[in-house]
């Protein structure tokens, strides 16, 4: 009877390990255990440490945080419609709760953005922008520039009429009193 119990327990252990192999947290735990064993100088303490850890591509992308960083930066640039410096974008990424690693995290962020095909960096125009903007400073800056550069005459200037409408009044509306 103990042989059948042992066989059942071993079968259950095998099934559980197969299930855990698809769990990213378990794979990270195994990696940490491998590092601990290596640091202790006993890399072959158990067979568990011999299996290499291979994260699925989707998990690798998530662990690298690149996708999250690009999404946060893209959202900020789209919302503001203007370019931003790497320092400003670093603050946006931190505010989004994304931790950038490396000896100099701001440089790591700049490297991530510079190697992405979603962004370009033109220092003279304000820094990083969306690649779709090309060589412009961004839609909101370009629109503002067009409005301030517009020196065309208004209809009031052409006709000699006053700038205000004759219908405009500053008297209170009777039903609002």
Buried (B, 14 or more C-beta within 10 A) or exposed (E): EEEEEEEEEEEEEEEEEEEEEEEBEBBBEBBEBBEEBEEEEEEEEEEEBEEEBEBEEEBEEBEEBBEBBBEBBBEBBEEBBBBBBBEBBBBBBBEBEBEBEEEEBBEBBBEBBEEBEBBBBBEEBBBBBBEEBEEBBBBEBBEBEEEEEEEEEEEEEEEEEEEEEEEEEEEEEEEEE
